[in-house]
Amino acid sequence: PDGCTYFKEEVGGLVVGGAGLLCPFCFVQQLLFRLPLSAPFFILPAVIGSLAGLVLANRNQRISGLNRQLQQAHDQLGIHIAESEDRYQRLFHHAATVQLLVDPANGDLVEINEAALEFYGYTGKTKRPTSIFAINIDAPETTLANMQRALNLEQLTFHFHHRRRCGDIVPVE
């Protein structure tokens, strides 16, 4: 069963059980302390328990409605995220411009679009470069410093010289 149904059954059972225990408790108090309690004092806990059960059931129904709304919003968000991811994949991989996604922490090539594979000469089943250091002819320290400047938003455009698979060195921006 879902959590809300379980909660209602448990709370309802506890309220009725609590009311049932309060009645004998009042009876024992009457015997021990010789209190002049009439019958309404034995019924009062059951009435209070029933009212509390109704209040909790109403509250639980509102919570259940809110949970349904949250689930619907979550499902809609999942659909939007999937659509956005699909749109990104199509835009990135099928773009006519050469694009490389580089992990700034270690220089790994996270993604390479089809235009970049063709530009660098890695078409078909040829082994693709896995790091920016495999195609950038600058010293690794220079490349790492440039990536750090990009991360810090100090500089967003760079001019490099990259080596293509055939050995040619080409300027890139």
N, C-alpha and C positions, 0 to 999 in steps of 0.2 A: 504493500500500500504506500501511497505517497505520504510525505511527512505531515501534511496538514490533517489528513484523515486519522493518522496515528495519534497526532496531538489531540484532536477532538475526543477520540475514544479514551485516551489516557486521562485527560483532564476531567472528562465527564465521569469516568469511573472513580477518580480521586475525590471529586466533589461529593458524589453520592456516598462513597465510603466514609468520607470525613463527616458528612451529616449523620450517617448511621452511627459513627463512634461518638459524636457529640451528644446524642440522645441518651445513651447509657451513662455517659459521664455526668450529665445533669441529674440522672436518677441516683447515681452513687453520691453525688454532692448532697442531694436531698437526704439520703440515709445517714451520711456521716455527720453532717452539720445540722440536721433536723431543720432544713430550710423549708419554708412553706411554699414550695413550687407547685404551680398548677400545670395542667396538661399542655397549655400553650408553650411553656418553657421547654417541653420535650419536642414539640413540633417546630419551634422556631429555628433550630439548627438545620432542619431539613429544608425549610423555606429559604433560609439564607444560602444554603448550598445550591439549591435549585436556581436562585437568582444569579449567583456567581457563575453557575454553569452556563446560563443564558448569555451573560455578559462575555464570558470567555469564548463561547461559540460564535457570537457576533464578531468579536475581535478576530477570531481565527478565520472567519469567512472573509473579512476585509484583508487579512494578511494573505490568504489564498488568492484573492483577486489581484493583489499587488504582485505576488509571485508570478501569476500568469502574464501580467503586463511586462514584468521584467524579462521573462522567458521569451516573449514575442519580440521585445526590443533587442535582446541578445541574438535571436535568430536573424532579425533584419540586419544587424550589424555584421554578423557572419557572412551574409549574402553580399553586403557592400564591400567587405574586405576581400572576398573571393573575386568579385568583379574588378576591384581596383588592382589586385595582384595580376589578374589576367591581362588587364589593359597595360600595366607596366611591362609585363613580359613581351607583349606584342610590340609596344613602342620601342623598347630597348633592343630586342633581338632583331627586329626587322627594319630598324632605322637605316637610312642611307649613310649617315655619318659614322665614322669610326669611334667606338666607345669601349673603354676599359674601366671596370670597377676594381680599384686597388684597395686592399686592406692597409690602412695607414700604420697599423701596428707592426707589420712584418713585411709588407710589400707584396704579399700574395695577390695574384689575379683572381678575384672572386668570380667575376663574369666577364666574358668577351663576346661582343655581338658579332653577327655574321659579317658585317662590313669590315670589322677589324680583322677577323680571321682571314678574309680575302686580301685585305691590304697588306698584312704581314706575311702572307703566303702560307698559311696553315689551313689549307682546305683539305677535304677528304679525311683520310684516316691518319694524317701526319700528326706526330706528337706536338701538342700545343704547349706554349710557354706557360709556366705555372707562377712565375714571379715577374714583377716589373724589372728586376735586376737582369733578367734574361734578355730583355730587349732594349733597355735604356743603357747607353754607353757611358753615361756619367758615373763618377765614383759613387759607390753605395752611400757614403756619408753625405754627399751632396743631395742624392735622391731622398734620403731620410730627412734631411734638413728641409727640403722643399715640401715634403709631405707634412711635416710639423707646422710649417708656415701656413699651409692650406688649412690644416685643422684649426689653427688659431685665428683663421680668417685674416691673416696679415697680407696674404697674396693669393689671388684666385686664378690667375692666368700664368702659365709657365711655358717656356720654349725649351724643348729637349731635342736630342738626336737619338733616334731609335734604329736599331738594326733589324732589318727584315730577314726572313728565313733564307733568302738567296744571298745574303751578305751585304746588300746595299744599305747605306746609312742615309736616313731621310730625316729632315727637320719636321717636328710635330709641335703642335700647340696644345 
